[in-house]
């Protein structure tokens, strides 16, 4: 039960931080400086048509997914008692989870037909 509470608290906190520092700044940005997450999606999945994707929806989806990823890794790492192992599991886990999560975002938008028609 404690693990679930830890996960929920960390998820809410990370999500609020994403909303405050990433999403709100990206919406207000006049220079259209995009968050790193959006740049990653554009670089890796070039056949996604970002003109069709609502930008605010994309930012919210990134915030939800990234918050989940971070909270899951925190919940896993807290249960490990070896510091070196915590660092290794945390680093490798977050990298793998981010790659899988952003691929799922790609598949989500691909299924919705948000791809370029060449």
MILOLO-584306 format. One record per residue (C-alpha): residue number from 0; residue in three letters; x, y, z. Coordinates in Angstrom, 3 decimals. Example, Ala and Ser with C-alpha at 12.3 -4.5 7.8 and 13.67 -1.06 7.14 Angstrom:
REM MILOLO-584306
[node 0; ALA; [12.300; -4.500; 7.800]]
[node 1; SER; [13.670; -1.060; 7.140]]
***
This chain:
REM MILOLO-584306
[node 0; UNK; [0.000; 0.000; 0.000]]
[node 1; UNK; [2.887; 2.347; 0.765]]
[node 2; UNK; [4.292; 1.831; -2.728]]
[node 3; UNK; [1.005; 2.861; -4.321]]
[node 4; UNK; [0.810; 5.981; -2.159]]
[node 5; UNK; [4.418; 6.845; -3.005]]
[node 6; UNK; [3.677; 6.356; -6.705]]
[node 7; UNK; [0.556; 8.535; -6.596]]
[node 8; UNK; [2.226; 11.333; -4.630]]
[node 9; UNK; [5.276; 11.354; -6.872]]
[node 10; UNK; [3.072; 11.218; -9.980]]
[node 11; UNK; [1.021; 14.214; -8.856]]
[node 12; UNK; [4.100; 16.215; -7.884]]
[node 13; UNK; [5.962; 15.472; -11.109]]
[node 14; UNK; [2.853; 16.192; -13.181]]
[node 15; UNK; [2.370; 19.548; -11.477]]
[node 16; UNK; [6.023; 20.405; -12.075]]
[node 17; UNK; [5.647; 19.484; -15.743]]
[node 18; UNK; [2.564; 21.694; -15.980]]
[node 19; UNK; [4.326; 24.586; -14.297]]
[node 20; UNK; [7.733; 24.456; -15.941]]
[node 21; UNK; [7.255; 22.735; -19.304]]
[node 22; UNK; [3.668; 23.007; -20.515]]
[node 23; UNK; [2.886; 26.548; -19.387]]
[node 24; UNK; [6.212; 27.895; -20.672]]
[node 25; UNK; [5.780; 26.157; -24.026]]
[node 26; UNK; [2.276; 27.600; -24.425]]
[node 27; UNK; [3.430; 31.133; -23.548]]
[node 28; UNK; [6.635; 31.032; -25.574]]
[node 29; UNK; [6.574; 33.662; -28.284]]
[node 30; UNK; [9.805; 32.402; -29.829]]
[node 31; UNK; [8.231; 28.955; -30.283]]
[node 32; UNK; [11.080; 27.316; -28.427]]
[node 33; UNK; [9.796; 23.778; -28.124]]
[node 34; UNK; [10.403; 21.447; -25.195]]
[node 35; UNK; [13.061; 18.793; -25.625]]
[node 36; UNK; [10.415; 16.071; -25.657]]
[node 37; UNK; [8.723; 17.579; -28.723]]
[node 38; UNK; [12.063; 17.980; -30.478]]
[node 39; UNK; [12.827; 14.311; -29.777]]
[node 40; UNK; [9.501; 13.236; -31.299]]
[node 41; UNK; [10.118; 15.386; -34.372]]
[node 42; UNK; [13.607; 14.006; -34.860]]
[node 43; UNK; [12.787; 10.327; -34.301]]
[node 44; UNK; [9.392; 10.136; -36.013]]
[node 45; UNK; [9.709; 12.260; -39.129]]
[node 46; UNK; [6.555; 10.897; -40.732]]
[node 47; UNK; [4.352; 12.395; -37.997]]
[node 48; UNK; [2.578; 15.497; -39.270]]
[node 49; UNK; [2.930; 17.974; -36.424]]
[node 50; UNK; [0.695; 20.436; -38.261]]
[node 51; UNK; [-2.227; 18.043; -37.733]]
[node 52; UNK; [-1.448; 17.355; -34.076]]
[node 53; UNK; [-2.948; 19.861; -31.627]]
[node 54; UNK; [0.091; 21.306; -29.839]]
[node 55; UNK; [-1.632; 21.668; -26.459]]
[node 56; UNK; [-2.842; 18.076; -26.612]]
[node 57; UNK; [0.682; 16.912; -27.409]]
[node 58; UNK; [2.094; 18.855; -24.454]]
[node 59; UNK; [-0.516; 17.393; -22.094]]
[node 60; UNK; [0.127; 13.862; -23.352]]
[node 61; UNK; [3.868; 14.321; -22.893]]
[node 62; UNK; [3.291; 15.609; -19.355]]
[node 63; UNK; [1.095; 12.626; -18.482]]
[node 64; UNK; [3.449; 10.037; -19.961]]
[node 65; UNK; [6.671; 11.555; -18.636]]
[node 66; UNK; [5.198; 11.939; -15.155]]
[node 67; UNK; [4.196; 8.288; -15.204]]
[node 68; UNK; [7.681; 7.240; -16.342]]
[node 69; UNK; [9.477; 9.209; -13.647]]
[node 70; UNK; [7.077; 8.113; -10.903]]
[node 71; UNK; [7.366; 4.459; -11.866]]
[node 72; UNK; [11.162; 4.569; -11.792]]
[node 73; UNK; [11.139; 6.396; -8.448]]
[node 74; UNK; [8.800; 3.765; -7.016]]
[node 75; UNK; [11.084; 0.977; -8.211]]
[node 76; UNK; [14.368; 2.569; -7.166]]
[node 77; UNK; [13.150; 3.387; -3.640]]
[node 78; UNK; [12.792; -0.342; -2.953]]
[node 79; UNK; [16.437; -1.096; -3.806]]
[node 80; UNK; [18.897; -0.983; -0.912]]
[node 81; UNK; [22.177; -0.726; -2.830]]
[node 82; UNK; [23.097; 2.811; -3.937]]
[node 83; UNK; [25.056; 1.771; -7.022]]
[node 84; UNK; [22.265; -0.565; -8.081]]
[node 85; UNK; [19.736; 2.260; -7.563]]
[node 86; UNK; [21.706; 4.489; -9.932]]
[node 87; UNK; [22.104; 1.772; -12.559]]
[node 88; UNK; [18.463; 0.639; -12.423]]
[node 89; UNK; [17.256; 4.238; -12.394]]
[node 90; UNK; [19.381; 5.304; -15.346]]
[node 91; UNK; [18.775; 2.275; -17.546]]
[node 92; UNK; [15.125; 2.056; -16.513]]
[node 93; UNK; [14.304; 5.665; -17.309]]
[node 94; UNK; [16.036; 5.512; -20.692]]
[node 95; UNK; [14.183; 2.334; -21.708]]
[node 96; UNK; [10.875; 3.571; -20.355]]
[node 97; UNK; [11.179; 6.903; -22.178]]
[node 98; UNK; [11.984; 5.174; -25.462]]
[node 99; UNK; [8.991; 2.859; -25.116]]
[node 100; UNK; [6.654; 5.633; -23.959]]
[node 101; UNK; [7.501; 8.008; -26.777]]
[node 102; UNK; [7.105; 5.178; -29.268]]
[node 103; UNK; [3.625; 4.627; -27.820]]
[node 104; UNK; [2.885; 8.334; -28.349]]
[node 105; UNK; [3.992; 7.894; -31.959]]
[node 106; UNK; [1.752; 4.850; -32.393]]
[node 107; UNK; [-1.161; 6.739; -30.825]]
[node 108; UNK; [-0.893; 9.608; -33.300]]
[node 109; UNK; [-0.183; 7.252; -36.185]]
[node 110; UNK; [-3.390; 5.364; -35.413]]
[node 111; UNK; [-5.280; 8.681; -35.343]]
[node 112; UNK; [-3.996; 9.396; -38.848]]
[node 113; UNK; [-1.598; 12.191; -37.923]]
[node 114; UNK; [1.046; 11.106; -40.411]]
[node 115; UNK; [2.329; 12.860; -43.507]]
[node 116; UNK; [0.772; 11.839; -46.782]]
[node 117; UNK; [3.703; 11.660; -49.168]]
***
